[in-house]
């Protein structure tokens, strides 16, 4: 009998311990969403309207040409993806280093060489919205964060249609008409393509067009195409012209 009583006491103690663990887990779960709400305190009128739920779509902001000054607006309205553009080059024999995301420069001072890193980021939701931004800092991670923040503030809307002469589908997979963008000495022309063609563009331009939701397009580039910085800006300038 004594052994049975002890076993019952042990069982009841285990049940109480399980209930306490569940209560603690529920408290921790209930605290998590509160932290997310407090993390962003909007400072602009547009940010307050987004947080209050008056604006629920990013197109309402872009169609009315309102200026976005807070990156959290884009985060709350869209599921974005980010990537870095290879604008730099690592050291190699006879200038043959591999392309990389960081472009390093140095400033000569009496104390020695002071390096700075610059990078370019692209963001998009693969559904007609894309943005680019540049960042510069003494270290790589702060430069990346600056570039992503500026890309969110510079987001644009891109029109997509099925406009190729030899394609008759109803999916918006390419640009509506032929457009040309320019930046510096580089000019990029985008031409509609039928479904299944793919992105017939430079490797770095594929990142921008993919994030914009464009699946098929032809392109022509003129000027000093090795300047990736200007080539990306020319591509975005062409995408801007798809909307009126």
Backbone bond lengths (Angstrom), bond angles and torsions (degrees), N, CA, C in turn:
res aa  C-N    CA-C-N  psi(-1)  N-CA   C-N-CA  omega(-1)  CA-C   N-CA-C  phi
1 X - - - 1.477 - - 1.533 111.10 -
2 X 1.353 115.33 -42.29 1.468 119.17 -178.20 1.518 110.57 -63.02
3 X 1.370 115.82 -39.68 1.461 119.01 179.23 1.517 111.05 -64.34
4 X 1.362 116.98 -38.71 1.451 120.88 179.39 1.521 110.81 -65.55
5 X 1.369 116.65 -40.48 1.459 119.94 179.77 1.525 110.13 -63.61
6 X 1.332 117.28 -40.57 1.462 120.40 179.91 1.521 110.73 -64.11
7 X 1.308 115.70 -41.01 1.462 118.35 -179.33 1.520 111.49 -65.16
8 X 1.309 117.02 -37.51 1.468 120.26 177.46 1.522 111.10 -65.94
9 X 1.337 116.73 -38.94 1.463 120.13 177.32 1.524 111.51 -64.12
10 X 1.315 115.44 -40.98 1.471 119.43 178.51 1.523 111.33 -63.78
11 X 1.353 114.71 -41.62 1.469 118.70 179.99 1.523 110.97 -64.07
12 X 1.335 116.21 -43.15 1.465 119.58 179.62 1.522 111.36 -64.33
13 X 1.358 116.55 -35.98 1.469 120.28 177.79 1.515 112.14 -65.92
14 X 1.339 115.92 -39.39 1.464 119.78 178.15 1.521 111.22 -64.72
15 X 1.332 116.56 -39.43 1.471 120.87 179.18 1.525 110.16 -62.70
16 X 1.354 116.28 -42.71 1.457 120.08 179.06 1.527 110.95 -63.51
17 X 1.332 117.11 -40.90 1.468 120.88 178.12 1.520 111.35 -62.40
18 X 1.334 118.18 -40.90 1.462 121.95 178.69 1.525 111.24 -64.19
19 X 1.337 116.37 -40.43 1.463 119.91 179.12 1.527 111.30 -64.84
20 X 1.330 116.76 -39.41 1.463 120.47 178.23 1.528 110.72 -64.52
21 X 1.342 116.80 -42.09 1.473 120.44 178.95 1.533 111.03 -62.28
22 X 1.337 117.23 -40.19 1.464 120.86 178.84 1.522 111.16 -64.33
23 X 1.349 116.04 -41.30 1.463 120.24 178.99 1.524 111.19 -62.38
24 X 1.348 115.49 -42.01 1.466 119.16 178.72 1.526 111.67 -64.65
25 X 1.343 117.09 -40.13 1.470 120.68 178.60 1.522 111.18 -64.18
26 X 1.356 116.23 -41.32 1.458 119.96 179.29 1.522 111.44 -63.98
27 X 1.336 116.82 -37.62 1.455 120.34 178.38 1.520 111.05 -65.80
28 X 1.347 116.61 -42.06 1.465 120.48 179.25 1.518 111.82 -64.46
29 X 1.353 116.76 -41.13 1.462 121.07 179.09 1.522 110.99 -65.43
30 X 1.328 116.59 -39.75 1.461 120.85 -179.22 1.518 111.33 -67.80
31 X 1.335 118.12 -26.43 1.465 120.59 -179.19 1.528 112.22 -78.70
32 X 1.345 118.30 -27.96 1.465 121.66 -173.70 1.528 113.60 -59.28
33 X 1.359 121.93 -51.58 1.447 119.60 -178.22 1.517 114.21 -65.00
34 X 1.345 118.09 -26.33 1.444 120.68 179.07 1.524 111.27 -64.82
35 X 1.338 116.77 -36.74 1.458 120.61 179.28 1.522 111.11 -64.81
36 X 1.341 117.45 -38.05 1.460 120.94 -179.85 1.521 111.01 -65.38
37 X 1.305 117.95 -39.75 1.451 121.35 -179.08 1.525 110.91 -66.76
38 X 1.334 117.07 -39.76 1.461 120.87 -176.56 1.526 111.01 -76.66
39 X 1.345 117.65 -21.99 1.457 120.90 -173.72 1.529 112.96 -62.51
40 X 1.325 118.52 -29.84 1.472 121.17 -179.28 1.519 110.53 -116.81
41 X 1.311 115.62 117.27 1.471 121.99 174.47 1.523 106.81 -111.80
42 X 1.340 119.45 104.33 1.468 121.02 -176.06 1.524 112.26 -65.04
43 X 1.327 115.57 143.68 1.462 121.99 -179.64 1.527 112.52 -110.43
44 X 1.331 117.38 -21.59 1.455 121.03 -179.06 1.526 110.74 -101.70
45 X 1.325 115.36 163.26 1.471 120.72 179.23 1.525 110.70 -64.07
46 X 1.337 116.48 -39.58 1.467 120.94 179.36 1.525 110.69 -64.90
47 X 1.332 117.25 -41.24 1.451 120.75 178.82 1.525 112.35 -64.23
48 X 1.325 117.58 -38.14 1.465 121.40 178.31 1.529 110.94 -66.13
49 X 1.341 116.62 -39.17 1.468 120.28 178.84 1.536 111.16 -66.07
50 X 1.326 116.60 -36.50 1.462 120.24 179.30 1.528 110.50 -69.24
51 X 1.319 116.90 -43.26 1.467 119.98 -178.55 1.527 111.58 -69.20
52 X 1.327 117.27 -32.82 1.462 120.30 178.11 1.519 112.89 -75.82
53 X 1.326 117.37 -12.53 1.458 121.51 178.24 1.510 114.39 92.34
54 X 1.335 118.31 8.83 1.466 120.88 178.68 1.525 111.30 -71.88
55 X 1.331 116.78 -32.91 1.471 122.36 176.56 1.524 107.32 -113.47
56 X 1.336 116.38 120.56 1.456 121.25 -175.94 1.524 113.45 -117.12
57 X 1.343 116.99 -0.87 1.462 120.36 -177.43 1.522 108.93 -136.64
58 X 1.321 116.54 137.49 1.465 121.40 -179.55 1.524 111.48 -67.03
59 X 1.345 117.46 -25.94 1.466 120.46 -179.84 1.525 112.17 -65.91
60 X 1.328 117.66 -28.76 1.472 120.81 176.37 1.526 110.96 -61.59
61 X 1.317 116.15 -35.44 1.467 120.64 179.72 1.524 111.03 -76.69
62 X 1.351 116.40 -45.42 1.468 120.25 -175.80 1.528 112.13 -71.74
63 X 1.338 117.75 -37.25 1.465 120.11 -179.88 1.525 111.62 -67.19
64 X 1.323 117.26 -34.26 1.465 121.67 178.10 1.527 112.66 -86.53
65 X 1.340 116.59 2.82 1.471 123.52 177.33 1.528 112.11 56.13
66 X 1.331 115.12 42.67 1.457 119.97 175.20 1.524 109.15 -84.68
67 X 1.312 115.41 145.37 1.463 120.57 -176.74 1.525 109.95 -88.33
68 X 1.349 116.38 129.67 1.461 122.38 179.07 1.524 108.23 -92.86
69 X 1.338 116.48 121.79 1.455 122.09 -178.80 1.529 112.77 -115.16
70 X 1.342 116.83 -2.91 1.459 120.78 179.63 1.526 108.98 -128.93
71 X 1.320 116.29 126.66 1.466 120.23 -177.47 1.519 112.69 -67.91
72 X 1.335 117.49 -23.69 1.471 120.86 -179.18 1.525 111.99 -66.56
73 X 1.326 117.16 -21.85 1.468 120.72 177.11 1.525 110.05 -61.75
74 X 1.330 115.96 -44.92 1.461 121.10 179.99 1.525 110.24 -68.80
75 X 1.336 116.85 -39.87 1.469 120.65 -179.57 1.524 111.82 -62.98
76 X 1.338 117.04 -36.43 1.464 120.30 -176.47 1.530 112.64 -80.42
77 X 1.334 118.36 -22.72 1.460 121.20 -176.37 1.528 113.27 -101.26
78 X 1.337 118.45 -16.59 1.458 120.78 -173.22 1.526 111.04 -136.76
79 X 1.327 115.30 153.88 1.464 122.62 169.39 1.527 107.18 -100.92
80 X 1.333 115.83 96.09 1.462 120.19 -171.37 1.521 111.54 -98.52
81 X 1.328 114.39 156.98 1.455 122.83 172.42 1.521 108.00 -119.05
82 X 1.330 116.50 147.63 1.462 120.91 -176.66 1.523 110.20 -125.55
83 X 1.329 115.04 152.84 1.459 121.52 177.00 1.523 107.90 -158.11
84 X 1.328 116.24 159.27 1.456 122.30 179.62 1.523 110.04 -107.80
85 X 1.331 115.99 142.00 1.463 122.25 178.42 1.526 108.91 -90.59
86 X 1.313 116.75 138.99 1.475 121.40 179.59 1.526 109.46 -80.71
87 X 1.343 115.88 93.16 1.465 120.73 -179.49 1.530 111.50 -105.40
88 X 1.338 117.91 -9.44 1.459 121.49 -178.89 1.504 112.29 -107.08
89 X 1.337 114.73 -178.42 1.456 120.56 -179.18 1.517 108.87 -148.27
90 X 1.332 116.71 130.42 1.456 120.87 178.06 1.527 110.45 -77.09
91 X 1.326 115.64 161.50 1.462 120.16 -177.69 1.525 110.27 -73.25
92 X 1.332 115.07 141.57 1.453 120.38 178.83 1.519 110.48 -158.21
93 X 1.311 116.47 172.59 1.451 119.81 -179.70 1.523 111.05 -66.63
94 X 1.332 116.36 132.44 1.466 123.09 177.01 1.536 111.23 56.66
95 X 1.324 117.43 32.91 1.471 121.02 177.80 1.511 113.94 73.00
96 X 1.334 118.04 21.74 1.459 120.80 -175.69 1.515 114.30 -100.53
97 X 1.335 117.98 34.04 1.453 120.77 -179.84 1.518 112.00 -73.08
98 X 1.329 115.53 161.86 1.462 121.25 179.96 1.519 110.73 -76.96
99 X 1.327 115.78 152.72 1.446 121.54 177.17 1.528 109.44 -71.45
100 X 1.319 116.94 142.70 1.452 121.63 178.26 1.524 110.02 -143.71
101 X 1.326 115.95 169.44 1.462 120.83 -173.12 1.524 112.98 -78.12
102 X 1.329 118.46 -17.46 1.461 121.47 -175.09 1.525 110.41 -105.83
103 X 1.316 116.60 130.25 1.463 121.27 174.56 1.525 107.77 -106.90
104 X 1.312 116.31 116.48 1.464 121.89 -173.37 1.521 110.67 -101.79
105 X 1.325 115.38 132.86 1.459 122.10 174.07 1.530 108.47 -128.99
106 X 1.327 115.99 159.75 1.463 120.63 -178.67 1.516 110.94 -129.75
107 X 1.327 114.25 144.73 1.457 121.09 177.43 1.527 108.67 -115.73
108 X 1.316 116.69 127.63 1.465 121.73 -177.22 1.535 110.09 -83.20
109 X 1.334 115.38 127.79 1.464 121.22 175.48 1.529 108.85 -135.16
110 X 1.336 116.51 175.22 1.466 120.51 177.93 1.530 111.37 -66.48
111 X 1.352 114.96 -31.56 1.467 118.88 -179.68 1.532 112.85 -76.92
112 X 1.319 116.70 -17.74 1.469 120.80 -179.06 1.518 111.22 137.62
113 X 1.323 115.65 -165.32 1.467 121.14 179.87 1.529 110.17 -84.99
114 X 1.351 116.58 131.15 1.464 121.67 177.82 1.528 107.74 -110.26
115 X 1.337 119.21 108.80 1.474 120.96 -177.93 1.532 111.82 -82.28
116 X 1.305 115.94 149.15 1.466 122.77 172.64 1.530 108.01 -132.77
117 X 1.329 115.01 146.75 1.464 121.55 -178.07 1.523 109.12 -117.91
118 X 1.320 115.85 134.69 1.463 121.40 176.32 1.525 108.86 -127.44
119 X 1.320 115.62 148.44 1.462 121.25 -178.78 1.515 109.63 -148.99
120 X 1.332 115.79 165.52 1.470 122.60 178.35 1.521 108.74 -127.45
121 X 1.330 115.85 130.73 1.458 122.06 -178.65 1.516 110.07 -114.47
122 X 1.329 116.13 150.48 1.462 122.19 175.26 1.526 107.70 -128.70
123 X 1.334 116.11 136.98 1.460 121.33 177.55 1.529 108.82 -127.43
124 X 1.322 116.63 159.44 1.464 121.33 177.59 1.512 110.74 179.60
125 X 1.326 114.75 166.37 1.466 120.84 179.37 1.522 112.38 -111.78
126 X 1.358 116.97 5.82 1.468 122.79 -178.20 1.529 111.19 59.40
127 X 1.320 115.90 28.23 1.468 120.67 -179.27 1.530 111.28 -143.82
128 X 1.339 116.42 39.23 1.456 119.98 174.91 1.511 115.10 94.90
129 X 1.324 119.21 14.68 1.464 121.80 178.50 1.521 109.28 -135.77
130 X 1.335 116.47 133.39 1.456 121.08 -178.16 1.522 108.62 -152.25
131 X 1.329 115.79 153.95 1.456 120.87 178.13 1.514 110.57 -155.35
132 X 1.351 116.42 150.39 1.460 121.46 177.51 1.525 108.62 -127.64
133 X 1.330 115.16 154.68 1.454 120.65 178.35 1.513 110.26 -157.60
134 X 1.324 116.28 155.64 1.461 122.01 179.21 1.520 109.66 -118.97
135 X 1.322 115.26 149.69 1.458 121.44 178.30 1.509 110.70 -139.05
136 X 1.342 114.90 147.18 1.458 120.27 -178.66 1.522 109.10 -140.52
137 X 1.331 117.55 132.00 1.455 122.02 -179.35 1.525 109.00 -158.95
138 X 1.335 115.20 175.32 1.454 120.78 -179.78 1.527 111.85 -78.51
139 X 1.340 116.92 -15.24 1.452 121.69 177.74 1.527 109.39 -128.91
140 X 1.325 116.60 165.39 1.465 120.54 -172.65 1.530 112.87 -74.29
141 X 1.328 117.71 -45.83 1.474 120.26 -175.05 1.537 112.80 -65.56
142 X 1.339 120.11 -44.06 1.469 118.40 174.75 1.524 113.38 -60.92
143 X 1.341 117.29 -34.36 1.465 120.27 177.47 1.520 110.86 -65.89
144 X 1.349 116.60 -39.80 1.466 120.54 177.73 1.524 111.13 -64.07
145 X 1.327 117.13 -44.19 1.471 120.77 -179.08 1.532 111.18 -63.47
146 X 1.333 116.76 -39.32 1.470 120.32 177.58 1.524 110.99 -63.58
147 X 1.333 115.90 -42.60 1.467 120.50 -178.44 1.528 110.92 -64.41
148 X 1.326 117.59 -42.53 1.475 120.94 -179.70 1.527 110.07 -66.64
149 X 1.339 116.72 -40.17 1.471 119.98 179.23 1.525 111.02 -62.60
150 X 1.343 117.26 -44.84 1.469 120.61 179.88 1.524 111.13 -66.97
151 X 1.333 117.01 -34.36 1.466 120.02 178.38 1.527 110.78 -63.73
152 X 1.323 116.98 -38.00 1.470 120.51 178.01 1.526 111.23 -66.12
153 X 1.333 116.86 -36.82 1.471 120.60 -179.66 1.530 111.36 -74.67
154 X 1.339 117.60 -22.88 1.472 121.95 -177.62 1.524 112.61 -101.14
155 X 1.314 118.21 22.60 1.469 120.82 -175.76 1.529 110.63 -67.55
156 X 1.326 116.82 142.04 1.462 122.78 -179.53 1.529 109.71 -129.13
157 X 1.327 115.05 164.75 1.463 121.78 177.78 1.523 109.20 -102.23
158 X 1.329 116.71 137.52 1.469 122.43 -178.26 1.528 108.76 -120.21
159 X 1.342 116.14 129.21 1.464 120.95 176.96 1.524 109.58 -81.59
160 X 1.330 115.45 138.06 1.467 121.66 178.61 1.521 109.56 -131.00
161 X 1.317 115.45 139.61 1.472 121.53 179.48 1.520 108.85 -151.25
162 X 1.333 115.25 177.28 1.463 121.70 169.08 1.520 106.43 -105.50
163 X 1.332 116.57 95.99 1.465 120.43 -171.53 1.523 113.68 -121.76
164 X 1.320 118.34 6.39 1.468 120.10 178.29 1.528 110.14 -70.37
165 X 1.343 117.06 144.21 1.472 120.78 -174.88 1.535 111.76 -69.35
166 X 1.355 117.60 -24.63 1.457 119.87 -178.83 1.531 111.98 -109.24
167 X 1.329 116.77 32.07 1.466 122.05 178.07 1.524 108.34 -139.00
168 X 1.311 117.12 135.78 1.475 120.81 -176.30 1.529 111.79 -130.16
169 X 1.339 117.17 31.68 1.460 119.63 178.17 1.531 109.65 -85.46
170 X 1.292 116.52 177.18 1.469 121.36 -178.63 1.524 112.56 -112.55
171 X 1.326 118.07 4.66 1.469 120.74 -178.78 1.534 110.30 -86.59
172 X 1.337 117.59 140.57 1.474 120.59 176.43 1.524 110.93 -81.25
173 X 1.335 117.13 87.97 1.460 121.19 -172.29 1.520 113.49 -113.17
174 X 1.347 118.21 -8.12 1.460 120.60 -178.03 1.530 109.12 -141.94
175 X 1.327 116.80 -178.98 1.464 121.03 -179.54 1.537 109.75 -78.71
176 X 1.337 118.21 156.63 1.471 119.67 -174.92 1.531 114.49 -73.01
177 X 1.335 117.57 -28.16 1.472 119.96 -179.07 1.530 108.43 -159.29
178 X 1.317 115.91 174.30 1.466 122.07 -178.62 1.524 110.17 -72.01
179 X 1.328 117.02 128.58 1.468 121.75 -178.76 1.524 109.25 -134.11
180 X 1.332 115.38 153.49 1.464 121.95 179.75 1.513 109.23 -132.43
181 X 1.314 116.12 132.13 1.455 122.46 176.21 1.512 110.84 -122.05
182 X 1.336 115.76 153.87 1.463 119.60 -176.43 1.522 110.35 -138.82
183 X 1.328 115.58 144.72 1.460 122.85 174.04 1.514 107.84 -152.55
184 X 1.317 116.70 118.02 1.457 119.98 -175.71 1.519 111.04 64.77
185 X 1.319 116.98 -129.03 1.466 121.12 178.82 1.524 112.36 -92.70
186 X 1.334 117.16 -2.61 1.468 121.20 -175.13 1.518 109.86 -98.57
187 X 1.313 116.45 132.62 1.465 122.27 173.52 1.529 108.54 -127.45
188 X 1.330 115.55 136.24 1.463 122.72 -177.67 1.521 108.75 -121.92
189 X 1.329 117.34 127.23 1.461 123.52 177.15 1.520 109.15 -112.04
190 X 1.324 116.19 124.76 1.461 122.25 178.36 1.515 109.18 -105.77
191 X 1.334 116.69 132.81 1.466 123.35 -175.24 1.528 108.59 -123.55
192 X 1.333 118.84 133.73 1.482 120.40 178.35 1.521 112.06 -59.09
193 X 1.337 115.51 146.03 1.469 121.32 -178.25 1.527 109.31 -134.50
194 X 1.349 117.53 151.76 1.471 120.16 178.87 1.524 111.74 -70.24
195 X 1.315 115.12 163.98 1.453 121.13 -177.65 1.528 111.00 -64.73
196 X 1.319 116.28 134.72 1.452 121.93 -178.44 1.513 114.26 98.13
197 X 1.318 117.76 -7.19 1.464 120.74 -179.48 1.523 111.67 -70.36
198 X 1.331 116.69 -41.49 1.457 120.68 -175.84 1.517 111.29 90.99
199 X 1.314 115.98 -173.01 1.466 121.99 -179.33 1.524 109.17 -96.22
200 X 1.326 115.69 100.99 1.470 121.74 -179.91 1.524 107.74 -91.11
201 X 1.326 115.97 70.07 1.463 122.79 -176.77 1.524 108.75 -141.33
202 X 1.335 116.57 177.67 1.462 121.52 176.45 1.530 110.23 -65.61
203 X 1.318 116.29 158.01 1.463 120.92 -174.56 1.520 112.72 -59.23
204 X 1.333 117.55 -41.70 1.468 119.76 -177.98 1.531 111.43 -73.36
205 X 1.333 117.49 -29.17 1.463 119.82 177.33 1.522 111.36 -70.34
206 X 1.330 117.27 -24.53 1.466 120.68 179.15 1.525 111.19 -61.72
207 X 1.338 116.57 -35.54 1.466 120.08 179.71 1.519 110.69 -63.06
208 X 1.334 116.78 -43.39 1.467 121.20 -178.49 1.528 110.71 -66.80
209 X 1.331 116.96 -47.26 1.461 121.10 -177.43 1.528 111.79 -68.56
210 X 1.325 116.78 -34.82 1.461 120.24 178.44 1.526 110.50 -65.87
211 X 1.332 117.61 -44.33 1.459 121.09 178.73 1.524 111.73 -67.86
212 X 1.346 117.13 -24.38 1.463 120.41 177.17 1.525 112.12 -79.87
213 X 1.330 117.68 -11.40 1.456 121.12 179.05 1.508 113.99 91.62
214 X 1.323 117.65 13.41 1.464 122.09 179.11 1.526 108.54 -93.04
215 X 1.338 116.73 126.70 1.465 121.68 -175.09 1.527 113.21 -105.50
216 X 1.344 117.14 -26.49 1.467 120.26 -175.98 1.524 108.65 -136.23
217 X 1.335 116.70 127.42 1.471 120.57 178.14 1.527 109.36 -167.23
218 X 1.351 115.14 146.60 1.458 122.06 169.55 1.524 108.01 -99.98
219 X 1.342 116.02 161.63 1.465 118.63 -179.84 1.525 110.73 -149.29
220 X 1.337 114.30 155.15 1.463 123.34 171.26 1.520 107.65 -133.28
221 X 1.317 117.23 133.88 1.464 121.43 -179.96 1.519 109.81 -123.74
222 X 1.313 115.75 141.15 1.465 122.99 179.88 1.524 109.10 -132.86
223 X 1.335 116.36 151.95 1.455 121.00 179.08 1.516 111.39 99.75
224 X 1.339 115.48 -161.94 1.464 121.34 -178.73 1.527 108.96 -82.65
225 X 1.332 114.80 90.28 1.464 121.00 -172.14 1.521 113.20 -73.42
226 X 1.312 118.35 -14.49 1.457 120.18 179.03 1.528 111.52 -71.11
227 X 1.316 117.19 -18.69 1.464 120.81 176.28 1.527 108.03 -78.74
228 X 1.321 115.87 88.49 1.471 121.46 -175.29 1.518 111.58 -61.17
229 X 1.323 116.39 -34.74 1.468 121.34 -178.92 1.527 110.72 -56.73
230 X 1.329 117.00 -49.97 1.465 120.91 -179.24 1.524 112.02 -71.76
231 X 1.330 117.14 -31.62 1.462 120.08 -179.06 1.530 110.80 -66.97
232 X 1.332 117.71 -39.60 1.463 121.63 177.82 1.528 110.10 -66.77
233 X 1.323 116.45 -43.31 1.474 119.95 -179.94 1.527 111.22 -64.90
234 X 1.339 117.31 -35.94 1.458 120.54 177.54 1.530 110.99 -67.10
235 X 1.336 117.24 -37.49 1.459 121.10 177.88 1.530 110.99 -64.74
236 X 1.333 116.97 -43.21 1.468 120.38 179.07 1.525 110.53 -67.19
237 X 1.342 116.98 -35.02 1.463 120.15 176.72 1.525 110.87 -63.63
238 X 1.341 116.69 -35.55 1.470 119.82 176.68 1.524 111.25 -69.62
239 X 1.336 117.17 -39.09 1.472 120.27 -180.00 1.537 111.18 -66.74
240 X 1.320 116.57 -32.19 1.476 119.71 177.85 1.520 111.24 -61.19
241 X 1.333 117.32 -33.05 1.458 122.29 -175.82 1.534 112.77 -75.97
242 X 1.334 117.86 -6.53 1.466 119.83 176.98 1.521 111.80 -74.25
243 X 1.333 117.75 -22.55 1.466 122.17 177.94 1.520 108.97 -102.93
244 X 1.337 115.53 143.69 1.459 120.17 -178.94 1.518 109.85 -102.61
